[in-house]
Amino acid sequence: MKKAKTIKRCPVCKSTDITFYMGGQFGQYKCKKCGYVGALIIEEEVEE
Ligand SMILES: [Zn+2]
């Protein structure tokens, strides 16, 4: 079986340096690179 993992990507600057905003309690993410905060995030599946 192939293993796949999902990476999160910022919709603004395309950075993968994404963290949960306020610990994820609002269901939002924050980009550490450009400061984007929002629930909309690009999720990509990559094969390892
Ligand atoms: Zn960003």
mmCIF file of the protein (N, C-alpha, C, O) and its ligand, coordinates in Angstrom:
data_MODEL
# 
_entry.id   MODEL 
# 
loop_
_entity.id 
_entity.type 
_entity.pdbx_number_of_molecules 
1 polymer     1 
2 non-polymer 1 
# 
_entity_poly.entity_id                      1 
_entity_poly.type                           'polypeptide(L)' 
_entity_poly.nstd_linkage                   no 
_entity_poly.nstd_monomer                   no 
_entity_poly.pdbx_seq_one_letter_code       MKKAKTIKRCPVCKSTDITFYMGGQFGQYKCKKCGYVGALIIEEEVEE 
_entity_poly.pdbx_seq_one_letter_code_can   MKKAKTIKRCPVCKSTDITFYMGGQFGQYKCKKCGYVGALIIEEEVEE 
_entity_poly.pdbx_strand_id                 A 
# 
loop_
_entity_poly_seq.entity_id 
_entity_poly_seq.num 
_entity_poly_seq.mon_id 
_entity_poly_seq.hetero 
1 1  MET n 
1 2  LYS n 
1 3  LYS n 
1 4  ALA n 
1 5  LYS n 
1 6  THR n 
1 7  ILE n 
1 8  LYS n 
1 9  ARG n 
1 10 CYS n 
1 11 PRO n 
1 12 VAL n 
1 13 CYS n 
1 14 LYS n 
1 15 SER n 
1 16 THR n 
1 17 ASP n 
1 18 ILE n 
1 19 THR n 
1 20 PHE n 
1 21 TYR n 
1 22 MET n 
1 23 GLY n 
1 24 GLY n 
1 25 GLN n 
1 26 PHE n 
1 27 GLY n 
1 28 GLN n 
1 29 TYR n 
1 30 LYS n 
1 31 CYS n 
1 32 LYS n 
1 33 LYS n 
1 34 CYS n 
1 35 GLY n 
1 36 TYR n 
1 37 VAL n 
1 38 GLY n 
1 39 ALA n 
1 40 LEU n 
1 41 ILE n 
1 42 ILE n 
1 43 GLU n 
1 44 GLU n 
1 45 GLU n 
1 46 VAL n 
1 47 GLU n 
1 48 GLU n 
# 
loop_
_struct_asym.id 
_struct_asym.entity_id 
A 1 
B 2 
# 
loop_
_chem_comp.id 
_chem_comp.type 
_chem_comp.mon_nstd_flag 
ALA 'L-peptide linking' y 
ARG 'L-peptide linking' y 
ASP 'L-peptide linking' y 
CYS 'L-peptide linking' y 
GLN 'L-peptide linking' y 
GLU 'L-peptide linking' y 
GLY 'peptide linking'   y 
ILE 'L-peptide linking' y 
LEU 'L-peptide linking' y 
LYS 'L-peptide linking' y 
MET 'L-peptide linking' y 
PHE 'L-peptide linking' y 
PRO 'L-peptide linking' y 
SER 'L-peptide linking' y 
THR 'L-peptide linking' y 
TYR 'L-peptide linking' y 
VAL 'L-peptide linking' y 
ZN  non-polymer         . 
# 
_pdbx_entity_nonpoly.entity_id   2 
_pdbx_entity_nonpoly.name        ? 
_pdbx_entity_nonpoly.comp_id     ZN 
# 
_pdbx_nonpoly_scheme.asym_id         B 
_pdbx_nonpoly_scheme.entity_id       2 
_pdbx_nonpoly_scheme.mon_id          ZN 
_pdbx_nonpoly_scheme.ndb_seq_num     1 
_pdbx_nonpoly_scheme.pdb_seq_num     101 
_pdbx_nonpoly_scheme.auth_seq_num    101 
_pdbx_nonpoly_scheme.pdb_mon_id      ZN 
_pdbx_nonpoly_scheme.auth_mon_id     ZN 
_pdbx_nonpoly_scheme.pdb_strand_id   A 
_pdbx_nonpoly_scheme.pdb_ins_code    . 
# 
loop_
_atom_site.group_PDB 
_atom_site.id 
_atom_site.type_symbol 
_atom_site.label_atom_id 
_atom_site.label_alt_id 
_atom_site.label_comp_id 
_atom_site.label_asym_id 
_atom_site.label_entity_id 
_atom_site.label_seq_id 
_atom_site.pdbx_PDB_ins_code 
_atom_site.Cartn_x 
_atom_site.Cartn_y 
_atom_site.Cartn_z 
_atom_site.occupancy 
_atom_site.B_iso_or_equiv 
_atom_site.pdbx_formal_charge 
_atom_site.auth_seq_id 
_atom_site.auth_comp_id 
_atom_site.auth_asym_id 
_atom_site.auth_atom_id 
_atom_site.pdbx_PDB_model_num 
ATOM   1   N  N  . MET A 1 1  ? 0.820   -1.203 0.000  1.00 0.00 ? 1   MET A N  1 
ATOM   2   C  CA . MET A 1 1  ? 0.000   0.000  0.000  1.00 0.00 ? 1   MET A CA 1 
ATOM   3   C  C  . MET A 1 1  ? 0.859   1.259  0.000  1.00 0.00 ? 1   MET A C  1 
ATOM   4   O  O  . MET A 1 1  ? 1.907   1.329  0.641  1.00 0.00 ? 1   MET A O  1 
ATOM   5   N  N  . LYS A 1 2  ? 0.389   2.216  -0.719 1.00 0.00 ? 2   LYS A N  1 
ATOM   6   C  CA . LYS A 1 2  ? 1.094   3.497  -0.734 1.00 0.00 ? 2   LYS A CA 1 
ATOM   7   C  C  . LYS A 1 2  ? 0.640   4.351  0.448  1.00 0.00 ? 2   LYS A C  1 
ATOM   8   O  O  . LYS A 1 2  ? -0.538  4.403  0.802  1.00 0.00 ? 2   LYS A O  1 
ATOM   9   N  N  . LYS A 1 3  ? 1.600   4.997  1.020  1.00 0.00 ? 3   LYS A N  1 
ATOM   10  C  CA . LYS A 1 3  ? 1.274   5.926  2.085  1.00 0.00 ? 3   LYS A CA 1 
ATOM   11  C  C  . LYS A 1 3  ? 1.121   7.328  1.516  1.00 0.00 ? 3   LYS A C  1 
ATOM   12  O  O  . LYS A 1 3  ? 1.935   7.781  0.711  1.00 0.00 ? 3   LYS A O  1 
ATOM   13  N  N  . ALA A 1 4  ? 0.087   7.991  1.936  1.00 0.00 ? 4   ALA A N  1 
ATOM   14  C  CA . ALA A 1 4  ? -0.111  9.369  1.503  1.00 0.00 ? 4   ALA A CA 1 
ATOM   15  C  C  . ALA A 1 4  ? -0.323  10.240 2.718  1.00 0.00 ? 4   ALA A C  1 
ATOM   16  O  O  . ALA A 1 4  ? -0.985  9.852  3.681  1.00 0.00 ? 4   ALA A O  1 
ATOM   17  N  N  . LYS A 1 5  ? 0.234   11.387 2.656  1.00 0.00 ? 5   LYS A N  1 
ATOM   18  C  CA . LYS A 1 5  ? -0.019  12.332 3.746  1.00 0.00 ? 5   LYS A CA 1 
ATOM   19  C  C  . LYS A 1 5  ? -0.493  13.647 3.154  1.00 0.00 ? 5   LYS A C  1 
ATOM   20  O  O  . LYS A 1 5  ? -0.257  13.953 1.985  1.00 0.00 ? 5   LYS A O  1 
ATOM   21  N  N  . THR A 1 6  ? -1.149  14.394 3.975  1.00 0.00 ? 6   THR A N  1 
ATOM   22  C  CA . THR A 1 6  ? -1.699  15.661 3.523  1.00 0.00 ? 6   THR A CA 1 
ATOM   23  C  C  . THR A 1 6  ? -0.866  16.808 4.072  1.00 0.00 ? 6   THR A C  1 
ATOM   24  O  O  . THR A 1 6  ? -0.587  16.885 5.269  1.00 0.00 ? 6   THR A O  1 
ATOM   25  N  N  . ILE A 1 7  ? -0.489  17.670 3.192  1.00 0.00 ? 7   ILE A N  1 
ATOM   26  C  CA . ILE A 1 7  ? 0.208   18.868 3.647  1.00 0.00 ? 7   ILE A CA 1 
ATOM   27  C  C  . ILE A 1 7  ? -0.683  20.084 3.443  1.00 0.00 ? 7   ILE A C  1 
ATOM   28  O  O  . ILE A 1 7  ? -1.466  20.147 2.495  1.00 0.00 ? 7   ILE A O  1 
ATOM   29  N  N  . LYS A 1 8  ? -0.555  21.022 4.324  1.00 0.00 ? 8   LYS A N  1 
ATOM   30  C  CA . LYS A 1 8  ? -1.359  22.242 4.247  1.00 0.00 ? 8   LYS A CA 1 
ATOM   31  C  C  . LYS A 1 8  ? -0.521  23.366 3.663  1.00 0.00 ? 8   LYS A C  1 
ATOM   32  O  O  . LYS A 1 8  ? 0.652   23.546 3.992  1.00 0.00 ? 8   LYS A O  1 
ATOM   33  N  N  . ARG A 1 9  ? -1.175  24.113 2.783  1.00 0.00 ? 9   ARG A N  1 
ATOM   34  C  CA . ARG A 1 9  ? -0.455  25.164 2.086  1.00 0.00 ? 9   ARG A CA 1 
ATOM   35  C  C  . ARG A 1 9  ? -1.235  26.469 2.155  1.00 0.00 ? 9   ARG A C  1 
ATOM   36  O  O  . ARG A 1 9  ? -2.460  26.477 2.028  1.00 0.00 ? 9   ARG A O  1 
ATOM   37  N  N  . CYS A 1 10 ? -0.531  27.557 2.355  1.00 0.00 ? 10  CYS A N  1 
ATOM   38  C  CA . CYS A 1 10 ? -1.149  28.872 2.414  1.00 0.00 ? 10  CYS A CA 1 
ATOM   39  C  C  . CYS A 1 10 ? -1.688  29.273 1.030  1.00 0.00 ? 10  CYS A C  1 
ATOM   40  O  O  . CYS A 1 10 ? -0.968  29.177 0.035  1.00 0.00 ? 10  CYS A O  1 
ATOM   41  N  N  . PRO A 1 11 ? -2.948  29.721 0.966  1.00 0.00 ? 11  PRO A N  1 
ATOM   42  C  CA . PRO A 1 11 ? -3.522  30.131 -0.326 1.00 0.00 ? 11  PRO A CA 1 
ATOM   43  C  C  . PRO A 1 11 ? -2.964  31.459 -0.824 1.00 0.00 ? 11  PRO A C  1 
ATOM   44  O  O  . PRO A 1 11 ? -3.153  31.816 -1.987 1.00 0.00 ? 11  PRO A O  1 
ATOM   45  N  N  . VAL A 1 12 ? -2.290  32.179 0.035  1.00 0.00 ? 12  VAL A N  1 
ATOM   46  C  CA . VAL A 1 12 ? -1.762  33.490 -0.346 1.00 0.00 ? 12  VAL A CA 1 
ATOM   47  C  C  . VAL A 1 12 ? -0.337  33.390 -0.875 1.00 0.00 ? 12  VAL A C  1 
ATOM   48  O  O  . VAL A 1 12 ? -0.042  33.818 -1.991 1.00 0.00 ? 12  VAL A O  1 
ATOM   49  N  N  . CYS A 1 13 ? 0.541   32.817 -0.055 1.00 0.00 ? 13  CYS A N  1 
ATOM   50  C  CA . CYS A 1 13 ? 1.960   32.804 -0.437 1.00 0.00 ? 13  CYS A CA 1 
ATOM   51  C  C  . CYS A 1 13 ? 2.468   31.409 -0.770 1.00 0.00 ? 13  CYS A C  1 
ATOM   52  O  O  . CYS A 1 13 ? 3.636   31.228 -1.113 1.00 0.00 ? 13  CYS A O  1 
ATOM   53  N  N  . LYS A 1 14 ? 1.564   30.406 -0.665 1.00 0.00 ? 14  LYS A N  1 
ATOM   54  C  CA . LYS A 1 14 ? 1.900   29.027 -1.032 1.00 0.00 ? 14  LYS A CA 1 
ATOM   55  C  C  . LYS A 1 14 ? 2.915   28.374 -0.093 1.00 0.00 ? 14  LYS A C  1 
ATOM   56  O  O  . LYS A 1 14 ? 3.484   27.329 -0.407 1.00 0.00 ? 14  LYS A O  1 
ATOM   57  N  N  . SER A 1 15 ? 3.128   28.999 1.049  1.00 0.00 ? 15  SER A N  1 
ATOM   58  C  CA . SER A 1 15 ? 4.039   28.422 2.028  1.00 0.00 ? 15  SER A CA 1 
ATOM   59  C  C  . SER A 1 15 ? 3.391   27.222 2.717  1.00 0.00 ? 15  SER A C  1 
ATOM   60  O  O  . SER A 1 15 ? 2.170   27.175 2.868  1.00 0.00 ? 15  SER A O  1 
ATOM   61  N  N  . THR A 1 16 ? 4.193   26.271 3.126  1.00 0.00 ? 16  THR A N  1 
ATOM   62  C  CA . THR A 1 16 ? 3.659   25.134 3.878  1.00 0.00 ? 16  THR A CA 1 
ATOM   63  C  C  . THR A 1 16 ? 3.889   25.315 5.377  1.00 0.00 ? 16  THR A C  1 
ATOM   64  O  O  . THR A 1 16 ? 3.649   24.404 6.170  1.00 0.00 ? 16  THR A O  1 
ATOM   65  N  N  . ASP A 1 17 ? 4.346   26.479 5.742  1.00 0.00 ? 17  ASP A N  1 
ATOM   66  C  CA . ASP A 1 17 ? 4.624   26.764 7.148  1.00 0.00 ? 17  ASP A CA 1 
ATOM   67  C  C  . ASP A 1 17 ? 3.345   27.243 7.828  1.00 0.00 ? 17  ASP A C  1 
ATOM   68  O  O  . ASP A 1 17 ? 3.203   28.418 8.168  1.00 0.00 ? 17  ASP A O  1 
ATOM   69  N  N  . ILE A 1 18 ? 2.421   26.308 8.017  1.00 0.00 ? 18  ILE A N  1 
ATOM   70  C  CA . ILE A 1 18 ? 1.084   26.600 8.524  1.00 0.00 ? 18  ILE A CA 1 
ATOM   71  C  C  . ILE A 1 18 ? 0.923   26.060 9.936  1.00 0.00 ? 18  ILE A C  1 
ATOM   72  O  O  . ILE A 1 18 ? 1.363   24.951 10.241 1.00 0.00 ? 18  ILE A O  1 
ATOM   73  N  N  . THR A 1 19 ? 0.305   26.830 10.775 1.00 0.00 ? 19  THR A N  1 
ATOM   74  C  CA . THR A 1 19 ? 0.039   26.375 12.137 1.00 0.00 ? 19  THR A CA 1 
ATOM   75  C  C  . THR A 1 19 ? -1.421  26.654 12.473 1.00 0.00 ? 19  THR A C  1 
ATOM   76  O  O  . THR A 1 19 ? -2.107  27.376 11.749 1.00 0.00 ? 19  THR A O  1 
ATOM   77  N  N  . PHE A 1 20 ? -1.886  26.081 13.567 1.00 0.00 ? 20  PHE A N  1 
ATOM   78  C  CA . PHE A 1 20 ? -3.241  26.384 14.014 1.00 0.00 ? 20  PHE A CA 1 
ATOM   79  C  C  . PHE A 1 20 ? -3.287  27.781 14.628 1.00 0.00 ? 20  PHE A C  1 
ATOM   80  O  O  . PHE A 1 20 ? -2.402  28.176 15.387 1.00 0.00 ? 20  PHE A O  1 
ATOM   81  N  N  . TYR A 1 21 ? -4.332  28.511 14.282 1.00 0.00 ? 21  TYR A N  1 
ATOM   82  C  CA . TYR A 1 21 ? -4.527  29.828 14.874 1.00 0.00 ? 21  TYR A CA 1 
ATOM   83  C  C  . TYR A 1 21 ? -5.234  29.683 16.215 1.00 0.00 ? 21  TYR A C  1 
ATOM   84  O  O  . TYR A 1 21 ? -6.274  29.029 16.298 1.00 0.00 ? 21  TYR A O  1 
ATOM   85  N  N  . MET A 1 22 ? -4.690  30.276 17.248 1.00 0.00 ? 22  MET A N  1 
ATOM   86  C  CA . MET A 1 22 ? -5.247  30.192 18.598 1.00 0.00 ? 22  MET A CA 1 
ATOM   87  C  C  . MET A 1 22 ? -5.464  28.737 19.021 1.00 0.00 ? 22  MET A C  1 
ATOM   88  O  O  . MET A 1 22 ? -6.474  28.402 19.641 1.00 0.00 ? 22  MET A O  1 
ATOM   89  N  N  . GLY A 1 23 ? -4.525  27.904 18.685 1.00 0.00 ? 23  GLY A N  1 
ATOM   90  C  CA . GLY A 1 23 ? -4.613  26.504 19.072 1.00 0.00 ? 23  GLY A CA 1 
ATOM   91  C  C  . GLY A 1 23 ? -5.653  25.715 18.312 1.00 0.00 ? 23  GLY A C  1 
ATOM   92  O  O  . GLY A 1 23 ? -5.958  24.580 18.679 1.00 0.00 ? 23  GLY A O  1 
ATOM   93  N  N  . GLY A 1 24 ? -6.207  26.297 17.252 1.00 0.00 ? 24  GLY A N  1 
ATOM   94  C  CA . GLY A 1 24 ? -7.185  25.602 16.419 1.00 0.00 ? 24  GLY A CA 1 
ATOM   95  C  C  . GLY A 1 24 ? -8.598  25.668 16.956 1.00 0.00 ? 24  GLY A C  1 
ATOM   96  O  O  . GLY A 1 24 ? -9.494  25.025 16.410 1.00 0.00 ? 24  GLY A O  1 
ATOM   97  N  N  . GLN A 1 25 ? -8.818  26.428 18.011 1.00 0.00 ? 25  GLN A N  1 
ATOM   98  C  CA . GLN A 1 25 ? -10.146 26.438 18.645 1.00 0.00 ? 25  GLN A CA 1 
ATOM   99  C  C  . GLN A 1 25 ? -11.207 27.121 17.776 1.00 0.00 ? 25  GLN A C  1 
ATOM   100 O  O  . GLN A 1 25 ? -12.403 26.931 17.998 1.00 0.00 ? 25  GLN A O  1 
ATOM   101 N  N  . PHE A 1 26 ? -10.776 27.912 16.792 1.00 0.00 ? 26  PHE A N  1 
ATOM   102 C  CA . PHE A 1 26 ? -11.743 28.551 15.898 1.00 0.00 ? 26  PHE A CA 1 
ATOM   103 C  C  . PHE A 1 26 ? -11.778 27.868 14.534 1.00 0.00 ? 26  PHE A C  1 
ATOM   104 O  O  . PHE A 1 26 ? -12.447 28.333 13.611 1.00 0.00 ? 26  PHE A O  1 
ATOM   105 N  N  . GLY A 1 27 ? -11.061 26.774 14.422 1.00 0.00 ? 27  GLY A N  1 
ATOM   106 C  CA . GLY A 1 27 ? -11.015 26.062 13.146 1.00 0.00 ? 27  GLY A CA 1 
ATOM   107 C  C  . GLY A 1 27 ? -10.300 26.841 12.071 1.00 0.00 ? 27  GLY A C  1 
ATOM   108 O  O  . GLY A 1 27 ? -10.571 26.679 10.881 1.00 0.00 ? 27  GLY A O  1 
ATOM   109 N  N  . GLN A 1 28 ? -9.385  27.688 12.497 1.00 0.00 ? 28  GLN A N  1 
ATOM   110 C  CA . GLN A 1 28 ? -8.665  28.504 11.529 1.00 0.00 ? 28  GLN A CA 1 
ATOM   111 C  C  . GLN A 1 28 ? -7.172  28.209 11.582 1.00 0.00 ? 28  GLN A C  1 
ATOM   112 O  O  . GLN A 1 28 ? -6.641  27.693 12.566 1.00 0.00 ? 28  GLN A O  1 
ATOM   113 N  N  . TYR A 1 29 ? -6.537  28.554 10.500 1.00 0.00 ? 29  TYR A N  1 
ATOM   114 C  CA . TYR A 1 29 ? -5.100  28.333 10.403 1.00 0.00 ? 29  TYR A CA 1 
ATOM   115 C  C  . TYR A 1 29 ? -4.377  29.656 10.245 1.00 0.00 ? 29  TYR A C  1 
ATOM   116 O  O  . TYR A 1 29 ? -4.953  30.664 9.835  1.00 0.00 ? 29  TYR A O  1 
ATOM   117 N  N  . LYS A 1 30 ? -3.115  29.621 10.580 1.00 0.00 ? 30  LYS A N  1 
ATOM   118 C  CA . LYS A 1 30 ? -2.301  30.809 10.392 1.00 0.00 ? 30  LYS A CA 1 
ATOM   119 C  C  . LYS A 1 30 ? -1.029  30.453 9.646  1.00 0.00 ? 30  LYS A C  1 
ATOM   120 O  O  . LYS A 1 30 ? -0.371  29.453 9.931  1.00 0.00 ? 30  LYS A O  1 
ATOM   121 N  N  . CYS A 1 31 ? -0.705  31.298 8.687  1.00 0.00 ? 31  CYS A N  1 
ATOM   122 C  CA . CYS A 1 31 ? 0.542   31.149 7.961  1.00 0.00 ? 31  CYS A CA 1 
ATOM   123 C  C  . CYS A 1 31 ? 1.634   31.924 8.685  1.00 0.00 ? 31  CYS A C  1 
ATOM   124 O  O  . CYS A 1 31 ? 1.508   33.123 8.936  1.00 0.00 ? 31  CYS A O  1 
ATOM   125 N  N  . LYS A 1 32 ? 2.709   31.211 9.013  1.00 0.00 ? 32  LYS A N  1 
ATOM   126 C  CA . LYS A 1 32 ? 3.786   31.871 9.741  1.00 0.00 ? 32  LYS A CA 1 
ATOM   127 C  C  . LYS A 1 32 ? 4.571   32.821 8.842  1.00 0.00 ? 32  LYS A C  1 
ATOM   128 O  O  . LYS A 1 32 ? 5.252   33.731 9.315  1.00 0.00 ? 32  LYS A O  1 
ATOM   129 N  N  . LYS A 1 33 ? 4.464   32.594 7.572  1.00 0.00 ? 33  LYS A N  1 
ATOM   130 C  CA . LYS A 1 33 ? 5.298   33.368 6.655  1.00 0.00 ? 33  LYS A CA 1 
ATOM   131 C  C  . LYS A 1 33 ? 4.692   34.737 6.323  1.00 0.00 ? 33  LYS A C  1 
ATOM   132 O  O  . LYS A 1 33 ? 5.371   35.759 6.426  1.00 0.00 ? 33  LYS A O  1 
ATOM   133 N  N  . CYS A 1 34 ? 3.394   34.755 5.918  1.00 0.00 ? 34  CYS A N  1 
ATOM   134 C  CA . CYS A 1 34 ? 2.803   36.023 5.488  1.00 0.00 ? 34  CYS A CA 1 
ATOM   135 C  C  . CYS A 1 34 ? 1.768   36.541 6.488  1.00 0.00 ? 34  CYS A C  1 
ATOM   136 O  O  . CYS A 1 34 ? 1.271   37.658 6.342  1.00 0.00 ? 34  CYS A O  1 
ATOM   137 N  N  . GLY A 1 35 ? 1.439   35.728 7.511  1.00 0.00 ? 35  GLY A N  1 
ATOM   138 C  CA . GLY A 1 35 ? 0.513   36.188 8.521  1.00 0.00 ? 35  GLY A CA 1 
ATOM   139 C  C  . GLY A 1 35 ? -0.950  35.961 8.183  1.00 0.00 ? 35  GLY A C  1 
ATOM   140 O  O  . GLY A 1 35 ? -1.833  36.419 8.908  1.00 0.00 ? 35  GLY A O  1 
ATOM   141 N  N  . TYR A 1 36 ? -1.218  35.249 7.077  1.00 0.00 ? 36  TYR A N  1 
ATOM   142 C  CA . TYR A 1 36 ? -2.591  34.940 6.697  1.00 0.00 ? 36  TYR A CA 1 
ATOM   143 C  C  . TYR A 1 36 ? -3.288  34.130 7.782  1.00 0.00 ? 36  TYR A C  1 
ATOM   144 O  O  . TYR A 1 36 ? -2.718  33.178 8.316  1.00 0.00 ? 36  TYR A O  1 
ATOM   145 N  N  . VAL A 1 37 ? -4.519  34.508 8.107  1.00 0.00 ? 37  VAL A N  1 
ATOM   146 C  CA . VAL A 1 37 ? -5.338  33.750 9.046  1.00 0.00 ? 37  VAL A CA 1 
ATOM   147 C  C  . VAL A 1 37 ? -6.673  33.467 8.394  1.00 0.00 ? 37  VAL A C  1 
ATOM   148 O  O  . VAL A 1 37 ? -7.315  34.385 7.883  1.00 0.00 ? 37  VAL A O  1 
ATOM   149 N  N  . GLY A 1 38 ? -7.111  32.207 8.398  1.00 0.00 ? 38  GLY A N  1 
ATOM   150 C  CA . GLY A 1 38 ? -8.403  31.879 7.829  1.00 0.00 ? 38  GLY A CA 1 
ATOM   151 C  C  . GLY A 1 38 ? -8.658  30.395 7.841  1.00 0.00 ? 38  GLY A C  1 
ATOM   152 O  O  . GLY A 1 38 ? -7.753  29.593 8.072  1.00 0.00 ? 38  GLY A O  1 
ATOM   153 N  N  . ALA A 1 39 ? -9.907  30.036 7.587  1.00 0.00 ? 39  ALA A N  1 
ATOM   154 C  CA . ALA A 1 39 ? -10.289 28.632 7.566  1.00 0.00 ? 39  ALA A CA 1 
ATOM   155 C  C  . ALA A 1 39 ? -9.950  27.993 6.221  1.00 0.00 ? 39  ALA A C  1 
ATOM   156 O  O  . ALA A 1 39 ? -9.833  26.772 6.114  1.00 0.00 ? 39  ALA A O  1 
ATOM   157 N  N  . LEU A 1 40 ? -9.796  28.828 5.203  1.00 0.00 ? 40  LEU A N  1 
ATOM   158 C  CA . LEU A 1 40 ? -9.494  28.313 3.877  1.00 0.00 ? 40  LEU A CA 1 
ATOM   159 C  C  . LEU A 1 40 ? -8.005  28.039 3.744  1.00 0.00 ? 40  LEU A C  1 
ATOM   160 O  O  . LEU A 1 40 ? -7.164  28.923 3.909  1.00 0.00 ? 40  LEU A O  1 
ATOM   161 N  N  . ILE A 1 41 ? -7.716  26.794 3.441  1.00 0.00 ? 41  ILE A N  1 
ATOM   162 C  CA . ILE A 1 41 ? -6.324  26.407 3.306  1.00 0.00 ? 41  ILE A CA 1 
ATOM   163 C  C  . ILE A 1 41 ? -6.238  25.389 2.164  1.00 0.00 ? 41  ILE A C  1 
ATOM   164 O  O  . ILE A 1 41 ? -7.182  24.637 1.917  1.00 0.00 ? 41  ILE A O  1 
ATOM   165 N  N  . ILE A 1 42 ? -5.131  25.377 1.498  1.00 0.00 ? 42  ILE A N  1 
ATOM   166 C  CA . ILE A 1 42 ? -4.954  24.407 0.423  1.00 0.00 ? 42  ILE A CA 1 
ATOM   167 C  C  . ILE A 1 42 ? -4.395  23.118 1.017  1.00 0.00 ? 42  ILE A C  1 
ATOM   168 O  O  . ILE A 1 42 ? -3.368  23.121 1.697  1.00 0.00 ? 42  ILE A O  1 
ATOM   169 N  N  . GLU A 1 43 ? -5.087  22.024 0.747  1.00 0.00 ? 43  GLU A N  1 
ATOM   170 C  CA . GLU A 1 43 ? -4.581  20.746 1.223  1.00 0.00 ? 43  GLU A CA 1 
ATOM   171 C  C  . GLU A 1 43 ? -4.112  19.923 0.042  1.00 0.00 ? 43  GLU A C  1 
ATOM   172 O  O  . GLU A 1 43 ? -4.847  19.724 -0.925 1.00 0.00 ? 43  GLU A O  1 
ATOM   173 N  N  . GLU A 1 44 ? -2.904  19.457 0.131  1.00 0.00 ? 44  GLU A N  1 
ATOM   174 C  CA . GLU A 1 44 ? -2.331  18.655 -0.946 1.00 0.00 ? 44  GLU A CA 1 
ATOM   175 C  C  . GLU A 1 44 ? -1.980  17.277 -0.429 1.00 0.00 ? 44  GLU A C  1 
ATOM   176 O  O  . GLU A 1 44 ? -1.419  17.121 0.656  1.00 0.00 ? 44  GLU A O  1 
ATOM   177 N  N  . GLU A 1 45 ? -2.319  16.286 -1.227 1.00 0.00 ? 45  GLU A N  1 
ATOM   178 C  CA . GLU A 1 45 ? -1.905  14.933 -0.861 1.00 0.00 ? 45  GLU A CA 1 
ATOM   179 C  C  . GLU A 1 45 ? -0.616  14.600 -1.581 1.00 0.00 ? 45  GLU A C  1 
ATOM   180 O  O  . GLU A 1 45 ? -0.506  14.727 -2.800 1.00 0.00 ? 45  GLU A O  1 
ATOM   181 N  N  . VAL A 1 46 ? 0.339   14.179 -0.807 1.00 0.00 ? 46  VAL A N  1 
ATOM   182 C  CA . VAL A 1 46 ? 1.618   13.813 -1.396 1.00 0.00 ? 46  VAL A CA 1 
ATOM   183 C  C  . VAL A 1 46 ? 1.946   12.374 -1.005 1.00 0.00 ? 46  VAL A C  1 
ATOM   184 O  O  . VAL A 1 46 ? 1.657   11.933 0.108  1.00 0.00 ? 46  VAL A O  1 
ATOM   185 N  N  . GLU A 1 47 ? 2.552   11.657 -1.942 1.00 0.00 ? 47  GLU A N  1 
ATOM   186 C  CA . GLU A 1 47 ? 2.975   10.292 -1.659 1.00 0.00 ? 47  GLU A CA 1 
ATOM   187 C  C  . GLU A 1 47 ? 4.393   10.302 -1.127 1.00 0.00 ? 47  GLU A C  1 
ATOM   188 O  O  . GLU A 1 47 ? 5.265   11.011 -1.630 1.00 0.00 ? 47  GLU A O  1 
ATOM   189 N  N  . GLU A 1 48 ? 4.598   9.506  -0.110 1.00 0.00 ? 48  GLU A N  1 
ATOM   190 C  CA . GLU A 1 48 ? 5.929   9.464  0.480  1.00 0.00 ? 48  GLU A CA 1 
ATOM   191 C  C  . GLU A 1 48 ? 6.790   8.422  -0.203 1.00 0.00 ? 48  GLU A C  1 
ATOM   192 O  O  . GLU A 1 48 ? 7.951   8.244  0.165  1.00 0.00 ? 48  GLU A O  1 
HETATM 193 ZN ZN . ZN  B 2 .  ? 1.200   32.706 3.636  1.00 0.00 2 101 ZN  A ZN 1 
# 
